[in-house]
C-alpha cells in the first residue's frame, strides 16, 4: 500500500506541473510557463527514476512542451 501511495504522489506531482504549464501556454503566458519548465522537468525525471513512467514518455512530454513554448513565441 505504501508503494501505491508513493507512486500516486509522484504521478500527481508531474501531472499537476504538466497541467499548469499547458494552461499557461494556452493562455499565452510564455514567460511564466518558461519559469515552471525546470520544475516540470524535475518532476518528470523523478517519476522516471522511480519507475512511475517510462523514459521515452518523459522525453516525449519534455519535447512537446519545449516545442509548444517555441511555437507560441
N, C-alpha and C positions, 0 to 999 in steps of 0.2 A: 504493500500500500504506500509506503514511503517513496518508492521509486516512481510510482504512478503520479503522486502528488508533485514530486520534483520535476518530472518530465512535463507535467501540465504547466507548472510555473515558468519553466524555461520556454516552453512553446508560447505561452501567453505573452511573455516579455517581447519576443521577437515579432509576434503578430500585432501587438499594440504599437510597437515602434514603426512597423511597416505601414500600418493604417494611418498613423499620424503624418508620416512623410508623404504618403499618397494623397492625403487630404490637403496638405499644404501645396503640393504640386498642382493639384486640380484647381485650387483657389488662386493660383498664380503667385504664391509667396515663395519664390525660389530661394531667396536668401535664408529664410527660416528653415526651409527643407534642407538646404545645404548644411546648416548648423546641426541638424539632427542626424545627418548621414553617418557620422562616426559612431553614434550610439546604436544605430541600426546595424551597422557592420559588425560591431562588437557583439550584439545580441545574436546575430546570425552565426558568427564564428563560435560563440559559446554553445549554441544549440547544435552545431555540427560536431563540436568536440565531445559533447556528452551523448551524441547519437540520437538526438531528437529528430533531426533532419539530415539528409544526405548532403555531401559536399557539393554535388552538382546542383542541387536545388538552391543552396545558399549562394553559389556563384551566379546562377541564373537570376535570382532575385536582385542581387547587388548590381549586376549588369543592366537589368531592365530599369532599375531606379536611376542609375547613373545616366542611362540613355534618355530617360524621361526628363531629367534635370537639364541636360544639354539641349533637348528639343524645345523646352519651354523658354529658353533664354531669348 
